[in-house]
Amino acid sequence: MIQLTGVPIGGFLSSAILGLVLSARESTMDGHRWKTLANKWRLNLPRNKVVSCSRYEDDLLLCSFLLCCECTHTVVDTTYGRDAHFDRNRDNERSYNNAMINKFLDTQVTITPTAVSFDLYYTNWEFINNTGEIRKKIVSART
């Protein structure tokens, strides 16, 4: 099977290809496309003051305290076009007291207007806490 569009993920050259293609698109966004979007939204600020963004391979963490959710999607679509598609992770997404919290890779990231913190994300917390069904089955199988 041959992938005809987009950047292939999973091969031994994926990281290098992804880095080249997506880094070029990110650079173009910061250099040219952001000005168009900022003018459209009447923002006289550079992109890094409006949108905080970090990408590792094909995982993207992006947040903004100034833009609505639809506008952040526009930023992503304008930046990456058809070369990459990022799905929004709503599984662990929370916000309260002017803070955004979400899972990114194997961490829980908390972002406020003045700080970023990273905590370990425990995927097996229910097992550790004795509340998970798997642990109950293991314990009952042993007895």
C-alpha positions, 0 to 999 in steps of 0.5 A: 500500500502506498500513501498518496497524501499527507505525511506517513506516520510509523515508518523508520523515516517518519520522524525526519519527514515529519520534522522537515514538512511540519517545521517548514509549515510552522515557519511559514505560519509565523512568517506570513500567514499569522499576519493575515489571521491576526488582521482578520481577528483584529489582533495586533500581537505576534502569534506566540503572544496569542497561541501557545503551541508545542508539537512532538511528532504528530502530537500537538498541544495548542492553547489560547486564552484569547481565541475561541475553540473554532479560531484555534482550529483555524490556526491549526488548519492554516498552519498544517493544511493537508499535510497533517491532521490533529484530532482534539483530545477531549478525554481529559480536557478540563478548564477552571479558574483560568487554567487549561488542563489536558493530557499530552503524551504521558503527562498532564499539562496545566496551563495558566496565563503565567505558568505551565506545569507538567505532572505524570499522567497515570493511565492505570490510576484506577488499578493502583487505587483498587477501584478498577475492574481489572484489579478486582478480577485479578484479585478475585481470580487469586482467591 
